[in-house]
Amino acid sequence: MIMKKLGFLVLALLLMIGTLFTGSAVAQSNEPAKQVKKTTPTEVYYFHLTRRCVTCQTVEKVTEQAVNESFPEAVKSGDVFFKSVNIEDKENKALVKRLKVEGQSLLIVNGKEKVDIIDKGFMYAMSAPDKLKAVVKENIQKYQK
């Protein structure tokens, strides 16, 4: 009876020692720890009314081109996206309220930061679309690491 208890204690002791060594071997691995990169997506919104002129439509078109041409990988991964939003549609009320939009806007949003570049949109969309693309790209790059 004593031998059985002694054998059981030795076996339990060996298992505990084995577990300790296995745990420390994993902890001392030479492999670098993988870092999980958590990024906030950069959101590009063109807020517009239902009735739109040619300039308004061109602002949307040029902005979307700028996003897709300048950041194809980020668009593919979801780190950057473009969305055209009609501020008069009821389904968009929550987004309009969250971003405090009151009229036509071309917003670049990253977390709590946002910039409205609608003035550049109206200034360059028709006469100098490449300038508008450069402004869009420059403002998005501020948030890309």
N, C-alpha and C positions, 0 to 999 in steps of 0.2 A: 504494500500500500504506500509506504514511504517512497519507494523507488518510482512508482507511478507519478506521485506528486512532484518528486524531484525532476523526473523526466519532463513533465508538463511545464514546470518552471523554466527549465533550461531551454526548451523549445520556444516558449513565450519570449524569453530573453533574447534568443537568437533572432526571432522575427522582429522584435523591436529594434535591435541593433541593425539588422538588414534594412529596415524601413528608414532609419536615420541616415545611413550611408547613401541610400538611393536618393533621398530627398536632397541631401547636400550635393550630390553629384549633379543633379539637375540645376540646382541653384548656382553652381559654379561653372556652368556651361560657358564655353568661349564664344558662343553665337551671340551676336548683338541682339538686343531686344528690339522687336519691331514696333515702330512708332505708328500710331494710327493718327493720320492727319484729319482733323475736323475743320472743315472750312465752311464759311457762310457763303452761300451762292450770291453772285452779283446779279441782281434783277434789273432788267431794262424794260421800262414800261412807256408806251406811248398812249397817253390818255387823250381821248378825242370825243367830240359830240357825234350825234347820229348824222347830221348834215355836214358834209365835208367838201372843201374846195380841192382843187388840184394840188395846191401847195401842201395842204394837210396830208393828202394821200402820199405825196412825194416824201414828206418828212418820215412817214412810217416806212415806206419802201427803202429809202436810203439808210435809215437807222438799222433796220433788220439786216440789210446787206452788210453793213459795217460789223455788226455783231457776228454774223455767220462767217464772213471772210477773215476777220481779224482773230477770232477765237474758236476755230473749228473743234479743237480737242476739248476745250472747256465747255462748249455747247453740247458736245457729245456726252460728256461726263455729267452734265447738269450743273457745273460750277458757274456757268453764265447762261442766262436765257433772256429771250425777248418776248414780250407779249403786248399786243395791241388791245386796249381796253376802252369800250364805249362807256363813258361816265353816266350816260342816261339810262343804261340797262339796269334793271333792278338786281340782277344776279351779281353785279359788280359793286354794289353799295358798300359791302364790308371792306373790300380792298380800297375803295375810294376814301372811305372814312379812316381806315388804318393809316394810309399815307397822307391824309389831310389834303386831298386834291380838290381844288375848287373850280378848275377850268382846264383848258388844254395844257398838257404838261408832257415833257419828255424827261422822265426820271431815271436816274441810275441810283440804285439802292443796294446797300450792303450792310446788313444788320440794322443798326440804328442810324447809320449815316445815309444821307441822300443828297443828290444835287439835281437841280432842274436846269436843263440846257435847251429848253424850248425856244429861247430867243435865238440861239445859234441854228436851231432847226429851221425856223422861218427865214433866217438870214441867208443860209447856205443851201438849203435843199434843192432849189430850182437853179440857182445861178452857179453854185460851186459845190456840188455834192461830195467831191473828194475832201473838201474842208470840213464838212459835217461829219464824214466818216472819220477823219482824223480827230475831231473833238470827241466823238463817241469813244473811239479807241483809247484816247488819252485818259478819259475819265474812268473807263473800265479798268485800265492797267493799274490805277491807283490801288485797286483791291486784289489784284492777282499777285500771288507770291511766287 
